[in-house]
Amino acid sequence: FVRGGRHERAVLALVVCVALALWLGGHFALARTPHMGVGPRIDIALVSTQESVRFSSISMQEDAAALGAMLSILPATRGADIIVFPEGSNFLRRFRARAPASAEDLLRSLYAGTTSPVIITSGSSYTQGGALRLRTEVYEVATGDSLFQDKRFLLPDGEYMPEYARALISATGKGKFLDAAYTYRTFTPGDDIRPLAATSTSIAVLFCNEAMSPYLYASLARQGARIFINAASQAWFHGSRRVEDQMRSIATV
């Protein structure tokens, strides 16, 4: 621009102005373009609990405190169509244990006069065959119906104990830790993966690191899923912005 002649500068200035006008005009137009899809608006409330990861059971007092913290958040979710709790929150199990006979009625009364939501929560669960699995529950407050799906993509050491880890831990004499890991962190992967029908749409619910798999969400999309949810455990990040940014980048891809 500096070295060019008068005519060249004029042409270059015109090109820059046109490009800037297109850029600004494009943003202005796209911001006012209606959604391409059809259908109702769906509001989703994402609940963060920041519970710490542990390899042991928790006391009744700790369990009650965790449930109390989640219940204190619920009023802020009124109006949402879908409420998502973090991986391993066990909200519904804890809530039902507190009020076995009236749990469903209490949830209905909480959302009376507003949208009756779907609650998505998860936690460890034993199957009839005795296998420990990470299981998500999609619960419709209006009907009391639940759908379930188990985690497929497990990480070594955090969710199951590979042979090398077992041998290393045994060699270091950490038998108690190994027993605790077997009891609380040795999961069996789920058998299938499918969208779950709720709120008149099809929801794909996966866990945390399952975003690393290029297969799982693609499979759910081919089966007709319209909303994709990842229920993650923020506690695994331990305040690491680098790990959190990496997981977000993987999920975007």
Secondary structure per residue as TSV (DSSP state, phi and psi in degrees):
chain	resnum	aa	ss	phi	psi
A	1	F	-	360.0	-39.7
A	2	V	-	-72.1	-41.2
A	3	R	S	-82.2	-20.7
A	4	G	S	-71.3	165.5
A	5	G	-	-79.0	-178.2
A	6	R	H	-61.2	-44.2
A	7	H	H	-65.3	-42.8
A	8	E	H	-63.3	-40.9
A	9	R	H	-64.6	-38.0
A	10	A	H	-65.5	-43.7
A	11	V	H	-64.3	-45.0
A	12	L	H	-64.2	-41.0
A	13	A	H	-62.9	-38.6
A	14	L	H	-65.0	-42.5
A	15	V	H	-62.2	-44.1
A	16	V	H	-63.0	-43.6
A	17	C	H	-63.9	-41.8
A	18	V	H	-64.0	-44.4
A	19	A	H	-61.8	-42.9
A	20	L	H	-64.7	-39.6
A	21	A	H	-64.8	-41.7
A	22	L	H	-64.4	-40.7
A	23	W	H	-63.6	-48.3
A	24	L	H	-67.4	-42.7
A	25	G	H	-63.4	-38.1
A	26	G	H	-63.8	-45.3
A	27	H	H	-63.0	-40.9
A	28	F	H	-63.2	-42.9
A	29	A	H	-71.2	-44.0
A	30	L	H	-66.3	-32.5
A	31	A	H	-66.2	-21.3
A	32	R	T	-109.6	6.7
A	33	T	-	-78.2	128.3
A	34	P	-	-64.9	159.4
A	35	H	-	-59.4	139.3
A	36	M	S	-71.8	-32.0
A	37	G	S	-79.5	166.3
A	38	V	-	-116.7	158.1
A	39	G	S	124.2	172.2
A	40	P	-	-74.6	159.0
A	41	R	-	-73.5	139.6
A	42	I	-	-121.8	121.6
A	43	D	-	-99.7	132.5
A	44	I	E	-121.0	128.4
A	45	A	E	-103.7	125.0
A	46	L	E	-105.8	118.6
A	47	V	-	-96.5	133.8
A	48	S	-	-115.4	127.0
A	49	T	-	-112.9	-26.9
A	50	Q	-	58.3	34.9
A	51	E	-	-70.1	145.9
A	52	S	-	-79.8	151.7
A	53	V	-	-79.7	139.4
A	54	R	-	-145.4	157.7
A	55	F	S	-112.6	32.8
A	56	S	S	-152.3	171.6
A	57	S	-	-75.7	163.0
A	58	I	-	-111.3	155.8
A	59	S	-	-74.6	165.7
A	60	M	H	-63.0	-34.8
A	61	Q	H	-66.7	-42.4
A	62	E	H	-65.5	-39.9
A	63	D	H	-63.7	-42.2
A	64	A	H	-65.8	-38.4
A	65	A	H	-65.7	-40.8
A	66	A	H	-64.5	-43.2
A	67	L	H	-64.0	-41.4
A	68	G	H	-60.5	-39.4
A	69	A	H	-64.0	-41.1
A	70	M	H	-69.6	-38.9
A	71	L	H	-64.8	-33.2
A	72	S	H	-68.0	-21.3
A	73	I	H	-84.3	-29.6
A	74	L	G	-53.9	-42.6
A	75	P	G	-56.0	-29.1
A	76	A	G	-73.3	-10.7
A	77	T	G	-94.6	0.3
A	78	R	T	-59.7	134.4
A	79	G	T	100.4	-14.0
A	80	A	-	-81.7	146.6
A	81	D	S	-83.7	-33.9
A	82	I	E	-132.4	133.9
A	83	I	E	-120.3	123.3
A	84	V	E	-115.0	121.9
A	85	F	-	-96.0	156.5
A	86	P	-	-64.7	162.9
A	87	E	T	-57.7	132.4
A	88	G	T	79.5	11.0
A	89	S	-	-71.6	-29.3
A	90	N	-	55.4	33.4
A	91	F	H	-59.1	-51.1
A	92	L	H	-66.0	-38.9
A	93	R	H	-62.3	-44.9
A	94	R	H	-64.5	-41.7
A	95	F	H	-67.0	-42.1
A	96	R	H	-66.6	-35.9
A	97	A	H	-65.7	-30.5
A	98	R	H	-74.9	-39.3
A	99	A	S	-136.9	73.6
A	100	P	T	-57.3	-40.1
A	101	A	T	-83.0	-25.4
A	102	S	T	-122.9	13.5
A	103	A	H	-58.6	-47.5
A	104	E	H	-63.9	-42.4
A	105	D	H	-65.1	-37.9
A	106	L	H	-64.1	-41.1
A	107	L	H	-67.4	-40.8
A	108	R	H	-62.8	-40.7
A	109	S	H	-67.9	-33.2
A	110	L	H	-63.0	-36.5
A	111	Y	T	-103.5	15.2
A	112	A	T	-63.4	138.3
A	113	G	T	83.4	3.0
A	114	T	S	-143.7	-171.1
A	115	T	-	-61.0	135.4
A	116	S	-	-87.8	110.0
A	117	P	-	-88.2	173.6
A	118	V	E	-104.2	129.6
A	119	I	E	-104.8	127.7
A	120	I	E	-112.9	118.0
A	121	T	E	-139.2	171.2
A	122	S	E	-156.3	165.6
A	123	G	E	175.5	177.8
A	124	S	E	-77.8	145.0
A	125	S	E	-151.9	140.5
A	126	Y	E	-91.6	135.5
A	127	T	-	-81.8	173.0
A	128	Q	T	-61.7	-28.0
A	129	G	T	-83.1	-0.3
A	130	G	S	91.2	5.5
A	131	A	-	-81.0	137.0
A	132	L	E	-90.3	124.9
A	133	R	E	-132.6	154.0
A	134	L	E	-88.9	115.9
A	135	R	E	-122.3	133.0
A	136	T	E	-99.6	143.5
A	137	E	E	-121.6	129.0
A	138	V	E	-107.9	108.7
A	139	Y	E	-114.1	124.9
A	140	E	E	-92.2	115.8
A	141	V	T	-62.4	-38.2
A	142	A	T	-64.6	-41.2
A	143	T	T	-102.6	-20.2
A	144	G	-	79.4	9.2
A	145	D	-	-85.8	148.6
A	146	S	E	-129.9	144.6
A	147	L	E	-121.1	147.8
A	148	F	E	-129.1	150.3
A	149	Q	E	-152.1	141.2
A	150	D	E	-101.5	149.6
A	151	K	-	-66.8	134.5
A	152	R	-	-99.0	-40.7
A	153	F	-	-99.0	100.9
A	154	L	-	-101.6	145.0
A	155	L	-	-97.6	139.7
A	156	P	B	-65.0	151.2
A	157	D	T	73.2	-42.3
A	158	G	T	-84.6	-33.2
A	159	E	T	-126.2	-14.7
A	160	Y	B	-155.2	160.3
A	161	M	-	-108.1	106.3
A	162	P	-	-66.8	164.7
A	163	E	H	-59.9	-39.4
A	164	Y	H	-63.9	-37.1
A	165	A	H	-69.6	-40.1
A	166	R	H	-61.9	-45.7
A	167	A	H	-63.6	-42.2
A	168	L	H	-65.7	-44.4
A	169	I	H	-66.0	-40.2
A	170	S	H	-63.2	-39.8
A	171	A	H	-67.0	-28.3
A	172	T	T	-88.7	2.4
A	173	G	T	76.2	19.8
A	174	K	-	-93.6	56.7
A	175	G	H	-62.8	-39.5
A	176	K	H	-64.8	-41.3
A	177	F	H	-62.9	-41.1
A	178	L	H	-63.5	-41.7
A	179	D	H	-62.5	-41.8
A	180	A	H	-65.7	-40.0
A	181	A	H	-63.9	-42.0
A	182	Y	H	-60.7	-40.8
A	183	T	H	-73.2	-42.8
A	184	Y	H	-110.5	-18.2
A	185	R	H	-128.6	15.0
A	186	T	-	-106.1	96.0
A	187	F	-	-100.4	158.8
A	188	T	-	-107.6	132.8
A	189	P	-	-66.0	153.1
A	190	G	-	-69.1	166.9
A	191	D	S	-90.4	-33.6
A	192	D	-	-143.4	174.8
A	193	I	-	-142.6	131.4
A	194	R	-	-155.9	153.4
A	195	P	-	-67.9	152.0
A	196	L	E	-112.6	126.3
A	197	A	E	-82.7	120.8
A	198	A	E	-159.8	155.4
A	199	T	T	50.3	37.6
A	200	S	T	61.1	25.5
A	201	T	E	-144.6	-175.7
A	202	S	E	-116.9	121.1
A	203	I	E	-111.4	134.5
A	204	A	E	-104.8	115.2
A	205	V	E	-115.6	118.5
A	206	L	E	-124.8	169.2
A	207	F	E	-102.1	143.4
A	208	C	G	16.0	-100.6
A	209	N	G	-70.7	-5.6
A	210	E	G	-66.1	-14.0
A	211	A	G	-64.3	-19.0
A	212	M	G	-70.3	-22.8
A	213	S	-	-82.0	127.0
A	214	P	T	-77.9	-6.1
A	215	Y	T	-93.2	-40.8
A	216	L	H	-65.6	-54.4
A	217	Y	H	-66.4	-35.2
A	218	A	H	-62.6	-40.6
A	219	S	H	-63.9	-42.0
A	220	L	H	-65.4	-37.8
A	221	A	H	-64.0	-41.8
A	222	R	H	-64.7	-25.6
A	223	Q	T	-87.2	3.6
A	224	G	T	101.9	11.9
A	225	A	-	-64.2	140.0
A	226	R	-	-112.6	-28.3
A	227	I	E	-120.4	130.3
A	228	F	E	-113.2	120.8
A	229	I	E	-121.9	138.0
A	230	N	E	-121.8	111.9
A	231	A	E	-90.4	102.7
A	232	A	-	-104.5	157.6
A	233	S	-	-102.1	103.6
A	234	Q	G	-64.6	-21.3
A	235	A	G	-62.3	-27.5
A	236	W	G	-66.3	-23.7
A	237	F	G	-72.3	-25.5
A	238	H	T	51.2	39.5
A	239	G	T	75.6	11.1
A	240	S	-	-85.1	110.7
A	241	R	H	-65.6	-33.2
A	242	R	H	-64.1	-45.8
A	243	V	H	-66.2	-41.7
A	244	E	H	-63.6	-43.8
A	245	D	H	-63.1	-38.5
A	246	Q	H	-63.6	-44.4
A	247	M	H	-64.6	-38.5
A	248	R	H	-65.3	-40.3
A	249	S	H	-64.5	-41.8
A	250	I	H	-62.9	-43.9
A	251	A	H	-63.7	-37.0
A	252	T	H	-63.6	-43.6
A	253	V	-	-63.0	360.0
